[in-house]
Amino acid sequence: MHPTATPPGRRRWRLTAIVGAAAALTAGLVAYGVSSASAATVDTSAWYVVVNHNSGKAMDVWQKSTADGGELRQYTRNDGTNQQFQFVDAGSGYYKLRNRNSGLVVAVPNSNDGVQVIQTAQSTDTRQDFTLKDSSGGYVRFLNRSSNKVLDMWDRSTADGGMVSQYADGDGTNQQWQLVKVGSGSTPTPTPTSGGTGTGLVGWATQNGGTTGGAGGTTVTVSTLADLTTQAASGTTETIRVNGNFSCSADVRLASNKTILGVGSGSGLTGCGFNLKSVRNVILRNLKISKVLAANGNGDAIHIEKSTNLWIDHNDLSSDTSHGTDYYDGLLDITHAADYITVSWNILHDHVKCSLVGHSDSNAADDTGHLRVTYHHNEFKNCAQRNPRVRFANPVHVFNNYYVDTQTFDYSYGIASTDGAGVVVEGNYFENISGPTHLGEGDSSAGSIVARNNYLTGSGAILTGGSVAGIPYAYTVDSASSVKSIVTGGAGTGKITT
């Protein structure tokens, strides 16, 4: 339940008093120009949550109102029906936005800058009609047919209860919205992100031109470490099928435009890992990688730096436990301005520091604006820390992962946001994790965490704070209480063949 709303009359009187000054400011913004109506499209059979780019919060019908004149505000996203909207075709590229809870549609009362947006009964009134205009990064703006102004978060508010208003189009982040599809048809329900064991690409790796690996190139099968090393380093676009598990003491280095695909459930590397440095468009799938201790001269199971558009999917990553537990390097570390990466359906297990995003507090100049990673449907089992630990990146998206500690680490935590990073923690399942989230870690200052719809059993509290940038891609979140069974049934090797 939201706190009590400010009386509508009082709020609108305040806006009228300041609208002249605000209009003058916006006129300066518009002088730079904005794009014309774009080709953004929507699914009229689906329901969407509409998330503001600046605040990271969802458009919401205040107090679940079902009355004409009910106010549109923003609130922490919970995917309730009062936060779900359907696009109703109004012709000529315009739509009405119908709220699922009330059945009423979004409308602007007049053409004034700063007026509060409300809901009303659907009619032919053009004050209910909006067209979509593209902004960068997958965001859109809602331009009203009658007022020729866009939906806006008043005063750039990042607070729960912040008012949805309209304003002259300046394409600011407070006027940019992300459309998150939460279902389809008349009775939408969440479904697994990729269906069953998850064979489709979702997340940051879909951005920046997408990630295809070796698609369109040749396919080769390698049965020795020497062959794998040669093919992986070649400049040829190709899919490399790895048949066997190879013992090694030096990392296998990859070139761009490669797909590395393990055959069966046990193919991969023991004693070393894959090194992805300054490459683009690489996919690693269905590989079993067991690395030796960093103290013995080796680093990560998968080491990524200065690389973009990577998909790490359906792998099994662990320490070589015959050498003990590694207290040093990670299983999957993403550093030095790497970007546009999806980590999905992997099992990371029996290790201490499992996945790091951003290697050092002193690397802000390199990393800020990069290190955008999606973690979804992974199992972090007996991974005491860093699942992930994030520096500088905003946003990192962590959804529908299963965290479990069967070794009762008294220092265990799941996700840490540090050094001004922003992390969305959504729909995850935490089992016996003493600290599901941390704000700051070690000597690193705090970042921000926005959390929603997670499931806890035998675990500590989820710590949150600050705001996080919006997520620019479409995705569907499984119910958090079902994540354990979904992930344990679908993650790891032996679940995919292509």
Backbone hydrogen bonds, N-H to C=O, Kabsch-Sander energy under -0.5 kcal/mol:
donor,donor_aa,acceptor,acceptor_aa,energy
11,R,7,P,-2.0
12,R,8,P,-2.4
13,W,9,G,-2.0
14,R,10,R,-1.8
15,L,11,R,-1.8
16,T,12,R,-2.2
17,A,13,W,-1.6
18,I,14,R,-1.0
18,I,15,L,-0.6
19,V,15,L,-1.1
22,A,18,I,-2.1
23,A,19,V,-2.6
24,A,20,G,-1.7
25,L,21,A,-1.8
26,T,22,A,-2.4
27,A,23,A,-2.1
28,G,24,A,-1.1
28,G,25,L,-0.6
29,L,25,L,-1.1
30,V,26,T,-2.5
31,A,27,A,-1.2
32,Y,29,L,-1.7
33,G,30,V,-2.0
38,S,132,L,-1.0
44,T,42,V,-0.7
46,A,43,D,-1.5
47,W,183,G,-1.0
48,Y,85,F,-2.9
49,V,180,V,-2.7
50,V,83,Q,-0.5
51,V,49,V,-0.6
51,V,178,Q,-2.6
52,N,57,K,-2.9
53,H,173,T,-0.6
53,H,176,Q,-2.9
54,N,173,T,-1.2
56,G,52,N,-2.3
58,A,75,Y,-2.5
59,M,50,V,-3.0
60,D,73,R,-3.1
61,V,82,N,-1.8
62,W,60,D,-0.8
62,W,71,E,-2.7
64,K,61,V,-1.9
65,S,62,W,-1.5
69,G,119,Q,-3.1
70,G,67,A,-1.9
72,L,117,V,-2.3
73,R,60,D,-2.9
73,R,71,E,-0.6
74,Q,162,G,-1.8
75,Y,58,A,-2.1
83,Q,80,G,-2.3
84,Q,81,T,-1.2
85,F,48,Y,-2.7
86,Q,98,R,-2.4
88,V,86,Q,-0.6
88,V,96,K,-2.9
89,D,87,F,-0.6
90,A,94,Y,-2.8
91,G,94,Y,-0.6
94,Y,91,G,-1.6
95,Y,130,F,-2.9
96,K,88,V,-2.6
98,R,86,Q,-2.8
98,R,96,K,-0.8
99,N,104,L,-3.1
100,R,81,T,-0.6
100,R,84,Q,-2.5
101,N,81,T,-1.1
103,G,99,N,-2.0
105,V,120,T,-3.1
106,V,97,L,-2.1
107,A,118,I,-2.8
108,V,127,R,-1.7
114,G,166,Q,-3.1
115,V,112,N,-1.3
117,V,164,V,-2.8
118,I,107,A,-2.3
119,Q,70,G,-1.4
120,T,105,V,-2.6
128,Q,125,D,-1.8
129,D,126,T,-1.5
130,F,95,Y,-2.8
131,T,143,L,-2.4
133,K,141,R,-2.2
135,S,139,Y,-3.0
138,G,135,S,-0.7
139,Y,136,S,-1.2
140,V,177,W,-2.6
141,R,133,K,-2.5
143,L,131,T,-2.8
143,L,141,R,-0.7
144,N,142,F,-0.5
144,N,149,K,-3.0
145,R,129,D,-2.6
146,S,126,T,-0.9
148,N,144,N,-1.7
150,V,167,Y,-2.7
151,L,142,F,-1.6
152,D,165,S,-2.6
153,M,174,N,-1.7
154,W,152,D,-0.8
154,W,163,M,-2.6
156,R,153,M,-2.0
157,S,154,W,-1.5
161,G,74,Q,-3.1
162,G,159,A,-2.0
164,V,72,L,-2.1
165,S,152,D,-3.5
165,S,163,M,-0.6
166,Q,115,V,-0.8
167,Y,150,V,-2.1
170,G,168,A,-0.6
175,Q,172,G,-2.1
176,Q,173,T,-1.1
177,W,140,V,-2.8
178,Q,51,V,-3.2
180,V,49,V,-2.8
180,V,178,Q,-0.7
181,K,179,L,-0.7
182,V,47,W,-2.7
183,G,47,W,-0.8
185,G,45,S,-1.6
198,G,195,G,-2.5
199,T,194,S,-0.8
206,T,203,G,-2.2
207,Q,204,W,-1.8
210,G,207,Q,-1.6
215,A,212,T,-1.8
217,G,214,G,-2.2
218,T,237,T,-1.3
220,V,239,T,-2.6
222,V,241,R,-2.9
228,L,224,T,-2.1
229,T,225,L,-2.8
230,T,226,A,-2.1
231,Q,227,D,-2.7
232,A,228,L,-2.8
233,A,229,T,-1.3
234,S,230,T,-0.6
234,S,231,Q,-0.9
238,E,236,T,-0.6
238,E,257,N,-1.5
239,T,218,T,-2.7
240,I,238,E,-0.5
240,I,259,T,-3.5
241,R,220,V,-3.3
241,R,239,T,-0.6
242,V,240,I,-0.6
242,V,261,L,-2.5
243,N,222,V,-2.7
243,N,241,R,-0.7
244,G,242,V,-0.8
246,F,244,G,-0.5
246,F,268,G,-2.5
248,C,270,T,-2.2
252,V,273,G,-2.6
253,R,251,D,-0.6
254,L,275,N,-2.0
255,A,232,A,-2.4
257,N,280,R,-2.0
257,N,281,N,-0.6
258,K,281,N,-1.0
259,T,238,E,-1.9
260,I,283,I,-3.0
261,L,240,I,-2.7
261,L,259,T,-0.6
262,G,285,R,-2.2
263,V,242,V,-2.5
267,S,263,V,-0.7
268,G,244,G,-1.7
269,L,288,K,-1.4
270,T,246,F,-2.2
271,G,290,S,-3.2
274,F,301,A,-2.4
275,N,252,V,-2.8
276,L,274,F,-0.5
276,L,303,H,-3.5
277,K,275,N,-0.7
278,S,305,E,-2.2
281,N,308,T,-1.8
281,N,309,N,-0.5
282,V,309,N,-1.5
283,I,258,K,-2.5
284,L,311,W,-2.6
285,R,260,I,-2.8
286,N,313,D,-1.3
288,K,267,S,-2.7
289,I,287,L,-0.6
289,I,316,D,-3.0
290,S,269,L,-2.5
290,S,288,K,-0.5
291,K,289,I,-0.5
291,K,318,S,-2.0
296,N,293,L,-1.3
297,G,294,A,-2.2
298,N,293,L,-1.1
301,A,330,G,-0.7
302,I,331,L,-2.3
303,H,274,F,-2.7
304,I,302,I,-0.5
304,I,333,D,-2.5
305,E,276,L,-2.4
306,K,335,T,-1.2
306,K,336,H,-1.1
308,T,279,V,-1.8
309,N,339,D,-1.3
310,L,340,Y,-1.5
311,W,282,V,-2.1
312,I,342,T,-2.9
313,D,284,L,-2.8
313,D,311,W,-0.6
314,H,344,S,-1.9
316,D,287,L,-2.6
317,L,347,I,-3.0
318,S,289,I,-2.0
319,S,349,H,-0.6
319,S,350,D,-0.8
320,D,291,K,-3.1
321,T,319,S,-1.3
323,H,320,D,-2.3
324,G,321,T,-1.4
327,Y,325,T,-0.5
331,L,354,C,-1.3
332,L,354,C,-2.5
333,D,302,I,-1.7
334,I,356,L,-3.5
335,T,304,I,-2.8
335,T,333,D,-0.5
338,A,335,T,-0.9
339,D,307,S,-2.3
341,I,372,R,-1.9
342,T,310,L,-2.2
343,V,374,T,-3.4
344,S,312,I,-2.5
344,S,342,T,-0.5
345,W,376,H,-1.7
347,I,315,N,-2.6
348,L,346,N,-0.5
348,L,379,E,-2.9
349,H,317,L,-2.2
350,D,381,K,-1.8
351,H,382,N,-1.8
352,V,326,D,-0.9
353,K,326,D,-0.5
354,C,352,V,-0.9
354,C,385,Q,-2.2
355,S,386,R,-2.7
356,L,332,L,-0.7
357,V,389,R,-3.1
358,G,334,I,-2.7
358,G,356,L,-0.5
363,N,360,S,-1.4
367,D,363,N,-2.4
368,T,364,A,-2.5
370,H,367,D,-2.4
371,L,338,A,-2.5
373,V,371,L,-0.7
374,T,341,I,-2.3
375,Y,397,H,-3.1
376,H,343,V,-2.2
376,H,374,T,-0.5
377,H,399,F,-1.1
379,E,346,N,-2.8
380,F,378,N,-0.6
380,F,402,Y,-2.9
381,K,348,L,-2.4
381,K,379,E,-0.8
382,N,380,F,-0.6
382,N,404,V,-2.6
384,A,351,H,-1.5
384,A,382,N,-0.7
385,Q,352,V,-2.9
387,N,388,P,-0.9
387,N,414,G,-2.2
389,R,355,S,-1.6
390,V,416,A,-2.9
391,R,357,V,-2.5
392,F,418,T,-1.0
393,A,391,R,-1.9
396,V,422,G,-2.3
397,H,373,V,-2.3
398,V,396,V,-0.6
398,V,424,V,-3.1
399,F,375,Y,-2.4
399,F,397,H,-0.6
400,N,426,E,-1.8
402,Y,378,N,-2.8
403,Y,401,N,-0.5
403,Y,429,Y,-3.2
404,V,380,F,-2.5
405,D,431,E,-1.5
406,T,404,V,-0.5
412,S,409,F,-0.9
413,Y,384,A,-2.3
414,G,435,G,-2.2
415,I,436,P,-2.5
416,A,388,P,-2.1
417,S,438,H,-2.3
418,T,390,V,-2.6
418,T,416,A,-0.5
419,D,445,S,-2.4
420,G,446,A,-1.2
421,A,418,T,-1.8
422,G,393,A,-2.9
423,V,448,S,-1.9
424,V,396,V,-2.6
425,V,423,V,-0.6
425,V,450,V,-2.8
426,E,398,V,-2.7
426,E,424,V,-0.6
427,G,452,R,-2.0
429,Y,401,N,-2.6
430,F,428,N,-0.5
430,F,455,Y,-3.1
431,E,403,Y,-2.7
431,E,429,Y,-0.5
432,N,430,F,-0.5
432,N,457,T,-2.3
434,S,432,N,-0.6
435,G,412,S,-0.8
437,T,461,A,-0.6
438,H,415,I,-2.4
440,G,417,S,-2.3
440,G,438,H,-0.7
441,E,444,S,-1.2
444,S,441,E,-2.5
447,G,417,S,-2.2
448,S,421,A,-3.4
449,I,465,G,-2.3
450,V,423,V,-2.2
452,R,425,V,-2.1
455,Y,428,N,-3.1
457,T,430,F,-2.3
460,G,433,I,-2.1
463,L,461,A,-0.6
465,G,449,I,-2.1
470,G,53,H,-0.6
482,S,479,S,-1.8
483,V,479,S,-0.5
483,V,480,A,-1.2
486,I,482,S,-2.2
487,V,483,V,-3.1
488,T,484,K,-2.4
489,G,485,S,-1.3
490,G,486,I,-1.0
490,G,487,V,-0.6
491,A,487,V,-3.1
492,G,345,W,-2.6
494,G,264,G,-0.8
495,K,492,G,-0.5
